[in-house]
Amino acid sequence: MVVEEGDPILADACRALGLKVEGKAEMYRFGELNVTRVRRILANDLTPEPAPTPGKPPQLCVGCPHRKSFEVLRDANCIVTGDIGCYTLGVLPPFEALDTCVCMGASITTGLGLRKVLPEAEARRVVSVLGDSTFWHTGINGIVDMVYNKPETGHVVMILDNSITAMTGLQEHPGTGRKLDHTPAAGKLVIEDTVKAMGVDHVDVIDPLTEQDKLRTVLAERLASNDASVIIARRCCILAAVKVKSYEAAQSGEEKE
């Protein structure tokens, strides 16, 4: 008896050796094997398989600040080069506001490439989007390129700063001021200070939840300029907010002592 996923490669090989082989029925040729399917195969159960439970597509959490940022990008009809993070879900309805996603740090350099090859009207629609954790991981390189090899139309980078590494389990990063065990680190890096020191022309820090109209206005202004611009949409992750407050309270108590 040979039970294998997909084509009967092993079963046919055994038959070629002159062995008597009992394989799975043709109806089980497609799809993955699991305990239920193997049990049905062994029992020679040829009745129709039950329909799978309808799946639910992933989506940004209710209350996620990224939702407001993607509303702004969608309504502005931007060409958005994305990155790796929970904000990658901005590609799905109801936002559908993400056009590319390659690897960590690629949002800025992909956007810069588009800025240089597209006609001016289209180039001015390009915005690179990445998160705060991704910025510290590999986004800094793209900022260097933006400042050093600035396109004629400039460029706009929007950093969705939710004060944590949300997608992979709420880990800390150099911008939180805490180590991986959530205890205070020796120092804290600040995104706006870093990009200003690197030579970015305009740096704006905006709360996308309470200042969405301001975010719309600033984005339009930066897209119309020929400068290197960074917009930091800062609002703590809804899942991490309570934990972050407890970490900050503990740190404040230690400093007072």
Residue pairs with C-beta under 8 A, 6 or more apart in sequence:
1 21
1 22
1 23
1 42
2 8
2 10
2 11
2 14
2 21
2 22
2 23
2 24
3 23
3 24
3 33
3 38
3 41
3 42
4 10
4 11
4 23
4 24
4 33
5 32
5 33
6 29
6 30
7 29
8 23
8 24
8 29
11 21
11 23
14 21
15 21
24 41
25 41
25 44
25 46
27 46
27 49
28 37
28 40
28 41
31 37
37 49
39 45
40 49
57 92
58 89
58 92
59 89
59 92
60 66
60 67
60 70
60 86
60 87
60 89
60 90
60 95
61 238
61 239
62 238
63 238
64 86
64 162
64 237
64 238
65 160
65 162
65 207
65 208
65 209
65 233
65 235
65 236
65 237
65 238
66 86
66 87
66 90
66 160
66 162
66 208
66 233
67 95
68 208
68 209
68 212
68 215
68 233
69 87
69 129
69 158
69 160
69 208
69 215
69 233
70 87
70 90
70 95
70 97
70 98
71 95
71 97
71 212
72 208
72 212
72 215
72 216
72 219
73 80
73 90
73 95
73 97
73 127
73 129
73 158
73 219
74 95
74 96
74 97
75 216
76 125
76 216
76 219
76 220
76 223
77 125
78 97
78 125
78 126
78 127
78 219
78 223
79 99
79 114
79 118
79 122
79 125
79 126
79 127
80 90
80 97
80 98
80 99
80 100
80 126
80 127
80 128
80 129
81 99
81 100
81 106
81 107
81 108
81 110
81 111
81 114
81 126
81 127
81 128
81 129
82 88
82 90
82 91
82 98
82 99
82 100
82 101
82 107
82 129
82 130
83 101
83 104
83 105
83 106
83 107
83 128
83 129
83 130
83 131
83 134
83 139
84 101
84 103
84 104
84 134
84 167
85 130
85 131
85 133
85 134
85 160
85 166
85 167
86 131
86 166
86 167
87 129
87 130
87 131
87 160
88 98
88 101
90 97
90 98
90 129
91 97
91 98
91 101
98 129
100 106
100 107
100 110
101 107
102 110
104 134
104 137
104 138
105 130
105 134
105 137
105 138
105 139
105 141
105 142
107 128
107 129
107 130
107 134
107 139
107 142
107 157
108 128
108 130
108 139
108 141
108 142
108 143
108 145
108 146
108 155
108 157
109 141
109 142
109 145
110 128
111 126
111 127
111 128
111 155
111 157
112 128
112 142
112 145
112 146
112 149
112 151
112 155
114 123
114 126
115 123
115 126
115 151
115 153
115 154
115 155
116 123
116 151
118 126
120 152
120 153
123 151
123 153
124 153
124 223
124 224
125 223
126 155
126 156
127 156
127 157
127 158
127 219
127 223
128 142
128 155
128 156
128 157
128 158
129 157
129 158
129 159
129 160
130 139
130 157
130 158
130 159
130 160
131 159
131 160
131 161
131 162
131 166
132 159
132 160
132 161
132 162
132 163
132 164
132 173
132 175
132 191
133 164
133 165
133 166
133 171
133 173
133 175
135 159
135 175
135 191
136 173
136 174
136 175
136 189
137 173
139 159
140 194
140 198
142 157
143 157
143 195
143 198
143 200
143 230
144 198
146 155
146 157
146 200
146 228
147 198
147 199
147 200
147 228
150 228
152 226
153 226
154 201
154 222
154 225
154 226
154 227
154 228
154 229
155 228
155 229
156 219
156 222
156 223
156 229
156 230
156 231
157 229
157 230
157 231
158 219
158 230
158 231
158 232
158 233
159 191
159 230
159 231
159 232
159 233
160 233
161 175
161 191
161 232
161 233
161 234
161 235
162 234
162 235
162 236
162 237
162 240
163 175
163 176
163 234
163 236
163 237
163 240
163 244
164 170
164 171
164 172
164 173
164 176
164 236
164 237
164 240
164 244
165 171
165 172
165 173
166 237
166 239
166 240
170 237
170 239
170 240
170 243
171 180
172 178
172 179
172 180
172 182
172 185
174 185
174 188
174 189
175 188
175 189
175 190
175 191
176 185
176 188
176 244
177 184
177 185
177 187
177 188
177 251
178 184
178 185
178 247
178 251
179 185
182 243
182 247
184 251
184 254
191 230
191 232
192 203
192 205
192 230
192 232
195 203
195 230
196 203
199 228
200 228
200 229
200 230
201 225
201 227
201 228
201 229
202 222
202 225
202 227
202 228
202 229
202 230
203 229
203 230
203 232
204 218
204 222
204 229
204 230
204 231
204 232
205 232
205 234
206 214
206 215
206 218
206 231
206 232
206 233
206 234
207 233
207 234
207 235
208 215
208 233
208 234
208 235
209 235
215 231
215 233
218 231
219 231
222 229
222 231
236 244
237 244
